Amino acid sequence: MSPAMEPAEGSHLDALAYLECAMGLLGSVLLKLVRSAYGRYASPRPACRVPARAAWALQELPSLAVPLWVCARTAAERLRHAPNRVLLAMFLVHYAQRSLIFPFLIRGGKPMPLYTCTLAFMFCVYNGYLQSRYLSQYAVYADDWVTDPRFLVGFCLWLIGMLINIHSDHILRNLRKPGETGYKIPRGGLFEYVTAANYFGEVVEWCGYALASWSIQGGAFAAFTFCILVSRAQQHHQWYLERFEDYPKFRKIIIPFLL
Ligand SMILES: NC(=O)c1ccc[n+]([C@@H]2O[C@H](COP(=O)([O-])OP(=O)(O)OC[C@H]3O[C@@H](n4cnc5c(N)ncnc54)[C@H](OP(=O)(O)O)[C@@H]3O)[C@@H](O)[C@H]2O)c1
């Protein structure tokens, strides 16, 4: 979508989106060289760690707070239009769940290294600003965009992806009884087909958002998520195969029947 005014900042937001794609690619290369450093891979004695619940709540909160701040402190003129409001709401609904609900449901989560938490926090500030500034100030949609097939298919993918993500996280959480911290083979739902069903849901969700927003900014976020989560899913898959002799060999890594 083309910027309505101040084209300089519009192209600045495009540049930030391309940079986000580059960060995703760089992140996936780095994750192949060095294992991601939280959860099951966290070193038992890193210099500084944040309890899992506090880490998730704090690091994800900017994705909620920054858009609210952007909308409150700027003219947010494009939010007079329904498509912009719906798209921003899709982003906020996900992050309300991720920062205000998900952390408090975690069971026995491993403390997060401070630097991982800091990197995630910085990404959430960056991406929260990028998505909200674009949707509130620049994105121009026809008023009937919400009936366009790209929006409708994208919205359905976003919703289905979010439900898969939440359901799969629920399955993982319930593998542990209160007080347990160990790992078991996940069963049920899309875990019957892939190792990282929760990541599959998240990837579908942001691909749907990208399609519905039909923007470089939405596409960049989906690409970033894909790069990071495919790398982490590959590590999880290998980890299960090494640790559990009876791990189902037919399970794919992240995309049912494909990858
Ligand atoms: N958009 C993005 O770029 C992005 C990036 C990262 C994460 N996320 C999302 O954030 C959420 C959490 O991500 P994550 O990387 O922490 O997911 P994860 O590694 O699958 O772990 C999720 C939770 O389940 C527990 N768990 C995982 N496997 C288990 C098993 N086999 N047995 C018992 N407990 C198990 C973990 O405990 P431990 O902590 O003790 O391992 C953790 O509390 C997901 O929904 C993911 O999609 C999004």
The ligand as an SDF file (V2000), in Angstrom:
LIG
                    3D

 48 52  0  0  0  0  0  0  0  0999 V2000
    7.2210  -14.8380   16.5660 N   0  0  0  0  0  0  0  0  0  0  0  0
    8.4030  -15.3380   16.9150 C   0  0  0  0  0  0  0  0  0  0  0  0
    9.4060  -15.0480   16.2660 O   0  0  0  0  0  0  0  0  0  0  0  0
    8.5140  -16.2760   18.1250 C   0  0  0  0  0  0  0  0  0  0  0  0
    9.7850  -16.6150   18.6000 C   0  0  0  0  0  0  0  0  0  0  0  0
    9.8750  -17.4710   19.6920 C   0  0  0  0  0  0  0  0  0  0  0  0
    8.7210  -17.9750   20.2880 C   0  0  0  0  0  0  0  0  0  0  0  0
    7.5080  -17.6200   19.8260 N   0  0  0  0  0  0  0  0  0  0  0  0
    6.2800  -18.1940   20.4460 C   0  0  0  0  0  0  0  0  0  0  0  0
    6.3810  -18.1920   21.8540 O   0  0  0  0  0  0  0  0  0  0  0  0
    5.8180  -19.3860   22.4180 C   0  0  0  0  0  0  0  0  0  0  0  0
    6.8470  -20.0930   23.3030 C   0  0  0  0  0  0  0  0  0  0  0  0
    8.0150  -20.3570   22.5150 O   0  0  0  0  0  0  0  0  0  0  0  0
    9.1650  -21.3370   23.0460 P   0  0  0  0  0  0  0  0  0  0  0  0
   10.2900  -21.1880   22.0840 O   0  0  0  0  0  0  0  0  0  0  0  0
    9.3830  -21.1760   24.5250 O   0  0  0  0  0  0  0  0  0  0  0  0
    8.4270  -22.7460   22.8200 O   0  0  0  0  0  0  0  0  0  0  0  0
    8.8690  -24.2240   23.3020 P   0  0  0  0  0  0  0  0  0  0  0  0
   10.3520  -24.3680   23.3100 O   0  0  0  0  0  0  0  0  0  0  0  0
    8.0520  -25.1750   22.5100 O   0  0  0  0  0  0  0  0  0  0  0  0
    8.3890  -24.2470   24.8570 O   0  0  0  0  0  0  0  0  0  0  0  0
    7.0880  -23.8290   25.2160 C   0  0  0  0  0  0  0  0  0  0  0  0
    6.8300  -24.1930   26.6820 C   0  0  0  0  0  0  0  0  0  0  0  0
    6.5410  -25.5880   26.7940 O   0  0  0  0  0  0  0  0  0  0  0  0
    7.5390  -26.2480   27.5770 C   0  0  0  0  0  0  0  0  0  0  0  0
    7.8720  -27.4730   26.8200 N   0  0  0  0  0  0  0  0  0  0  0  0
    8.2800  -27.5270   25.5300 C   0  0  0  0  0  0  0  0  0  0  0  0
    8.4580  -28.8090   25.1310 N   0  0  0  0  0  0  0  0  0  0  0  0
    8.1540  -29.5770   26.2090 C   0  0  0  0  0  0  0  0  0  0  0  0
    8.1620  -30.9940   26.4390 C   0  0  0  0  0  0  0  0  0  0  0  0
    8.5010  -31.8520   25.4490 N   0  0  0  0  0  0  0  0  0  0  0  0
    7.8370  -31.4550   27.6650 N   0  0  0  0  0  0  0  0  0  0  0  0
    7.4670  -30.5800   28.6480 C   0  0  0  0  0  0  0  0  0  0  0  0
    7.4410  -29.2230   28.4870 N   0  0  0  0  0  0  0  0  0  0  0  0
    7.7700  -28.7330   27.2790 C   0  0  0  0  0  0  0  0  0  0  0  0
    8.7210  -25.2910   27.6750 C   0  0  0  0  0  0  0  0  0  0  0  0
    9.4420  -25.4820   28.8880 O   0  0  0  0  0  0  0  0  0  0  0  0
   11.0090  -25.0290   29.0580 P   0  0  0  0  0  0  0  0  0  0  0  0
   11.0160  -23.5210   29.0280 O   0  0  0  0  0  0  0  0  0  0  0  0
   11.3740  -25.5930   30.3960 O   0  0  0  0  0  0  0  0  0  0  0  0
   11.7690  -25.6390   27.9100 O   0  0  0  0  0  0  0  0  0  0  0  0
    8.0210  -23.9420   27.6200 C   0  0  0  0  0  0  0  0  0  0  0  0
    7.5110  -23.5760   28.8740 O   0  0  0  0  0  0  0  0  0  0  0  0
    5.3580  -20.2450   21.2330 C   0  0  0  0  0  0  0  0  0  0  0  0
    3.9750  -20.1010   21.0760 O   0  0  0  0  0  0  0  0  0  0  0  0
    6.1030  -19.6650   20.0410 C   0  0  0  0  0  0  0  0  0  0  0  0
    5.3530  -19.8020   18.8550 O   0  0  0  0  0  0  0  0  0  0  0  0
    7.3830  -16.7640   18.7620 C   0  0  0  0  0  0  0  0  0  0  0  0
  1  2  1  0
  2  3  2  0
  2  4  1  0
  4  5  1  0
  4 48  2  0
  5  6  2  0
  6  7  1  0
  7  8  2  0
  8  9  1  0
  8 48  1  0
  9 10  1  0
  9 46  1  0
 10 11  1  0
 11 12  1  0
 11 44  1  0
 12 13  1  0
 13 14  1  0
 14 15  2  0
 14 16  1  0
 14 17  1  0
 17 18  1  0
 18 19  2  0
 18 20  1  0
 18 21  1  0
 21 22  1  0
 22 23  1  0
 23 24  1  0
 23 42  1  0
 24 25  1  0
 25 26  1  0
 25 36  1  0
 26 27  1  0
 26 35  1  0
 27 28  2  0
 28 29  1  0
 29 30  1  0
 29 35  2  0
 30 31  1  0
 30 32  2  0
 32 33  1  0
 33 34  2  0
 34 35  1  0
 36 37  1  0
 36 42  1  0
 37 38  1  0
 38 39  2  0
 38 40  1  0
 38 41  1  0
 42 43  1  0
 44 45  1  0
 44 46  1  0
 46 47  1  0
M  CHG  2   8   1  16  -1
M  END
$$$$
